[in-house]
Amino acid sequence: MMEKVKVLIIAVITSLLISSCSSPVIEEILGSCSNERRAVVKNHISKQINAISDSDWQRAYSFAAASFQESVSIDLFQELITKQYKFLISNDGITFGECTNTDQGINQIVEIDFQGKKRTLSYDLTLIGERLGVVAATENMQTDEVAT
């Protein structure tokens, strides 16, 4: 009986020690991201774009959300980037805009400099447990509207 109690106490202490070593989940409310969350998201997206620029597809794919990886193979991911998002491969710089906490996760606006023009992507990310992942990056098309 005493041996079982010792094992239980050791298990609880070990669990507490392990959980105290991991980085805390940043709890947020809907609306603008905190500075801490903004920095984490910026770092995550920057690393993915850098991997894409380096044609390191495995590393770039690792920044995608688990749900994305379950439905899109790495080969399809590479094909999508090389055909539809070439401007990420040979970009001339990136600028981060608004970061927003939404019901579905996090949205980050990113402006890509490419051949003298600006391309705007809206990144949707999820934070499940402590794993941040890119679910989608949608280009915001510029429309030239004429006032009437």
Contacts in CASP RR format, 6 or more apart in sequence:
PFRMAT RR
TARGET T0000
AUTHOR 0000-0000-0000
METHOD contacts of the structure
MODEL  1
MMEKVKVLIIAVITSLLISSCSSPVIEEILGSCSNERRAVVKNHISKQIN
AISDSDWQRAYSFAAASFQESVSIDLFQELITKQYKFLISNDGITFGECT
NTDQGINQIVEIDFQGKKRTLSYDLTLIGERLGVVAATENMQTDEVAT
22 130 0 8 1.000
23 130 0 8 1.000
25 127 0 8 1.000
25 129 0 8 1.000
25 130 0 8 1.000
26 34 0 8 1.000
26 36 0 8 1.000
26 37 0 8 1.000
26 40 0 8 1.000
26 127 0 8 1.000
28 34 0 8 1.000
28 37 0 8 1.000
28 101 0 8 1.000
29 101 0 8 1.000
30 101 0 8 1.000
30 102 0 8 1.000
30 103 0 8 1.000
31 100 0 8 1.000
31 101 0 8 1.000
31 102 0 8 1.000
32 98 0 8 1.000
32 99 0 8 1.000
32 100 0 8 1.000
32 101 0 8 1.000
33 41 0 8 1.000
33 99 0 8 1.000
33 100 0 8 1.000
33 101 0 8 1.000
33 106 0 8 1.000
33 108 0 8 1.000
37 99 0 8 1.000
37 101 0 8 1.000
37 106 0 8 1.000
38 96 0 8 1.000
38 99 0 8 1.000
40 132 0 8 1.000
41 99 0 8 1.000
41 106 0 8 1.000
41 108 0 8 1.000
41 123 0 8 1.000
41 125 0 8 1.000
41 132 0 8 1.000
42 96 0 8 1.000
42 99 0 8 1.000
42 108 0 8 1.000
44 63 0 8 1.000
44 125 0 8 1.000
44 132 0 8 1.000
44 133 0 8 1.000
44 134 0 8 1.000
45 63 0 8 1.000
45 96 0 8 1.000
45 108 0 8 1.000
45 110 0 8 1.000
45 123 0 8 1.000
45 125 0 8 1.000
45 134 0 8 1.000
46 94 0 8 1.000
47 59 0 8 1.000
47 63 0 8 1.000
48 60 0 8 1.000
48 63 0 8 1.000
48 64 0 8 1.000
48 134 0 8 1.000
49 88 0 8 1.000
49 91 0 8 1.000
49 94 0 8 1.000
49 110 0 8 1.000
51 57 0 8 1.000
51 59 0 8 1.000
51 60 0 8 1.000
51 62 0 8 1.000
51 63 0 8 1.000
52 60 0 8 1.000
52 81 0 8 1.000
52 85 0 8 1.000
52 88 0 8 1.000
52 89 0 8 1.000
53 88 0 8 1.000
53 89 0 8 1.000
53 90 0 8 1.000
53 91 0 8 1.000
55 89 0 8 1.000
57 74 0 8 1.000
57 77 0 8 1.000
57 78 0 8 1.000
58 74 0 8 1.000
60 77 0 8 1.000
60 81 0 8 1.000
61 69 0 8 1.000
61 74 0 8 1.000
61 77 0 8 1.000
61 78 0 8 1.000
63 133 0 8 1.000
63 134 0 8 1.000
64 72 0 8 1.000
64 77 0 8 1.000
64 133 0 8 1.000
64 134 0 8 1.000
64 135 0 8 1.000
65 125 0 8 1.000
65 126 0 8 1.000
65 128 0 8 1.000
65 133 0 8 1.000
65 134 0 8 1.000
65 135 0 8 1.000
66 128 0 8 1.000
66 131 0 8 1.000
66 133 0 8 1.000
67 126 0 8 1.000
67 135 0 8 1.000
68 133 0 8 1.000
68 134 0 8 1.000
68 135 0 8 1.000
68 136 0 8 1.000
72 80 0 8 1.000
81 88 0 8 1.000
81 89 0 8 1.000
82 89 0 8 1.000
85 137 0 8 1.000
85 139 0 8 1.000
87 112 0 8 1.000
87 114 0 8 1.000
87 115 0 8 1.000
87 119 0 8 1.000
88 112 0 8 1.000
90 114 0 8 1.000
91 112 0 8 1.000
91 113 0 8 1.000
91 114 0 8 1.000
92 113 0 8 1.000
92 114 0 8 1.000
92 115 0 8 1.000
92 116 0 8 1.000
93 112 0 8 1.000
93 113 0 8 1.000
94 110 0 8 1.000
94 111 0 8 1.000
94 112 0 8 1.000
94 113 0 8 1.000
95 110 0 8 1.000
95 111 0 8 1.000
95 113 0 8 1.000
96 108 0 8 1.000
96 109 0 8 1.000
96 110 0 8 1.000
96 111 0 8 1.000
97 108 0 8 1.000
97 109 0 8 1.000
97 110 0 8 1.000
97 111 0 8 1.000
98 107 0 8 1.000
98 108 0 8 1.000
98 109 0 8 1.000
99 106 0 8 1.000
99 107 0 8 1.000
99 108 0 8 1.000
99 109 0 8 1.000
100 106 0 8 1.000
100 107 0 8 1.000
100 108 0 8 1.000
104 124 0 8 1.000
104 126 0 8 1.000
105 124 0 8 1.000
105 125 0 8 1.000
105 126 0 8 1.000
105 127 0 8 1.000
106 124 0 8 1.000
106 125 0 8 1.000
106 126 0 8 1.000
106 127 0 8 1.000
106 132 0 8 1.000
107 122 0 8 1.000
107 123 0 8 1.000
107 124 0 8 1.000
107 125 0 8 1.000
108 122 0 8 1.000
108 123 0 8 1.000
108 125 0 8 1.000
109 120 0 8 1.000
109 121 0 8 1.000
109 122 0 8 1.000
109 123 0 8 1.000
109 140 0 8 1.000
110 120 0 8 1.000
110 121 0 8 1.000
110 122 0 8 1.000
110 123 0 8 1.000
110 137 0 8 1.000
111 118 0 8 1.000
111 119 0 8 1.000
111 120 0 8 1.000
111 121 0 8 1.000
112 118 0 8 1.000
112 119 0 8 1.000
112 120 0 8 1.000
112 121 0 8 1.000
119 139 0 8 1.000
120 139 0 8 1.000
120 140 0 8 1.000
120 142 0 8 1.000
121 137 0 8 1.000
121 138 0 8 1.000
121 139 0 8 1.000
121 140 0 8 1.000
122 137 0 8 1.000
122 138 0 8 1.000
122 139 0 8 1.000
122 140 0 8 1.000
123 134 0 8 1.000
123 136 0 8 1.000
123 137 0 8 1.000
124 134 0 8 1.000
124 135 0 8 1.000
124 136 0 8 1.000
124 137 0 8 1.000
124 138 0 8 1.000
125 132 0 8 1.000
125 133 0 8 1.000
125 134 0 8 1.000
125 135 0 8 1.000
126 132 0 8 1.000
126 133 0 8 1.000
126 135 0 8 1.000
127 133 0 8 1.000
END
